[in-house]
Amino acid sequence: MNLNEIISDATAILGLGTDSNSGSAYLREFTRFANDAIFLISRRFRQARTEKVPIDAEHCFRLSDLDRVCFKIDRIRTLDGKDVMWDQDATGSGDVWCFFRDGVAPDSVLVTYQFRPAKLVNLDDVPELPEFTHDLIPHYIAAQHFFGQNGKTSKSVNTEEMTFERMLNELALDHYGEPKAYKLNGYNERLL
């Protein structure tokens, strides 16, 4: 579902029309609400991605080298899949230091991290979320629009917001059945 389809669904929920022109008057507002919904959905599931990142001669890379805003690094590995110990020298510094067991550092590492999805800008942009979550976004837009129009909580706001929250809570996560889902959060082998 692209941004145009999301806005079209939101205008249908709001009773503003179903043709492609009905959302054009609300394009800026609805795009902002869609990006807010994408952020909320992504944070709920701690969505992660893996990127190949070059490291310097001091075995360091910067968080700004990643393609997306990094909320948390989950794992760093060599290109052949071996786990790498790492540390960030100071909170918010953006410098991440890698420590290699054999002392030989590769040119780059694979970084798996929780990220902020790219913002939707163009009507053909597709959210960086699993496709099964896209149906939630129009309900969030509708709730926020109702709230902005009424200036206070109303039945329509509550209905759409509850629909969004219910659908978000009912989403099944594919990884629930995996053994790693039962491990402790923040597990770090360096502490053992």
N, C-alpha and C positions, 0 to 999 in steps of 0.2 A: 504494500500500500504506500503510495507516494504522498507528498504533502497535499497535492491537489485533491486526491481521493479522501484524505483525512478531513480536509476542510469541507468538502462536499458532504461527508457523513455528518459532520458537526452541524452544518446548516440545516440538514434534514432533521436532526434531533431537536434543534431549536425552532423548527417550523419556519425557517427563513427562506425555504425553497430548496429545490433539488437540482436545478440546472447549474452549469459551470460558472455562470455570472453572479449567482446569488452570494457566493463567498468572497467575491472581489472587494466588496466594501469593507469586509472584515479581515482581509488578508494579513495585514500587519499584526493585528491583535491576536488572531487565531494562530499565526505562526509562532508568536511569543508563547502562547499557552501550550502549543504542541511541543515546543522545546522544553518547557517546564515539565510536562508529562513524561517526556522521554528521559529526562534526568531522574525523575522519581522512580520510574520503572527500572532503569539501569542500576540505581543505588540499592533498590530492594533486593535485586538478585546478584549484586556484586559482580556485574558483568566484567569479564576479563578478555584480554587479547594478548597475543604473543608477537613480538617484533625482534628482528635481528638488529642489534645496536653495536656500532663500533666502539672499542675502548682505546684509550690512549696508552702511552708508554708506562704510565704510573698505575695501570689497571683500573682506570676510572672512566665513568661516563656521566653525563648530566641528564637529569630528568627532562630537560628541554630538548634532548636529542630524540625523545619519543614522539610519535606522530600525534598522540592525544594527551590531554591533561591526565597525569597520573595521580590517583588517589592513594594507591597502595601497591607496592611490589609484592607479588605472591611467590615468585620463583625466578631464579636466574640459572641458566644451564649453558654449557658449551654447545657448539654446533653438533657434536656427536652425542648429546643427551646427558652428559655428566653434570650433576648438581654443583653449583658454585656457591661458596660462602660469600656473603657480602655484608656491607655495613654502610650506613649513611652517616657521614661524620658529624653533622649537626642537623637538628630538625629544621626543615625549610631551606637548607643550603642548596639542595639540588644536585650535590655531588654524591655519587654512589661508587664505593670502592669494592672491587672484586678480589677475592683471595683464592688462589689456585693451589691445590694440594701438591702438585708436582713442581710448582714454581714456574712452569712454562705457561705464559699467557697467550691466548689466541688473539687475533685481530678484532674479533667481535663475539658477542654472546647473544643468547636468546633470552629476552626478558618477558615474563608473563606478569601482567599488571592489571589492576582494576582501573578503569578509565572513564572519563566523561565523553559520551558520544558527541560526534560532530553535530553542530547545530544545523537545522534545516534552513535553507535560504531560498532555494529555487523550488518551483512547484513540482518538478520531477525528482527532487531529492527524496530518498527513502531512509527512514530512521535506521540507525545502527543498533537495532534490537532484533531479537528473534521475531519472525513474521507473526507467530501466534499471539504476540503482545500488541500488535498494531491496532486491534479493535478497541482497546482501552482508551486510546488517545482522544477520539472524538467526544467521549463522555467527560473527560477532564476539561476539554475546551468548553463544552456546554455548561458545565458547573461553574467555571470561572466567568464565562460570559453572563450567565444569570446573576451571579454575585455582583458583577460590575454594573449591571443594569438596575438592580434593585437596591444596591447599597446596603443591604442587610440580608440575613439568612431567610430564605423562603423555602416553601415546599419543593420548588423546582431545583433550587441549589442543592438541597439535601438529597433529593432523589438521584440526581446525576452524580453527586459526589459519592453517595453510598454505592451506586452502580459501579463507579470506577474502583473504589476500594474493594468491593466484593469480587469483581473480576480479577483484580490484582492478587487478592488473597487466594483465589481458586486456581490460579495458574499452577500447573504441575511443572516441577523442575525435573529435567531428565536425569540429573545426577543423584537423586535421592537414594537410588538402589545401589550406588557404588560404595565400596568399602571406605574410600577416602572421605565420604560425606560424614562418617561417624568419628573422624579424628577431631582432636581438640583444635579450636581456632587458635592461631598464633603459634602453632607447633613449630619449633625450631630445633633442628638436630644439634646445633652448636651448644645448646644449653644442657644437653645430656652428658 
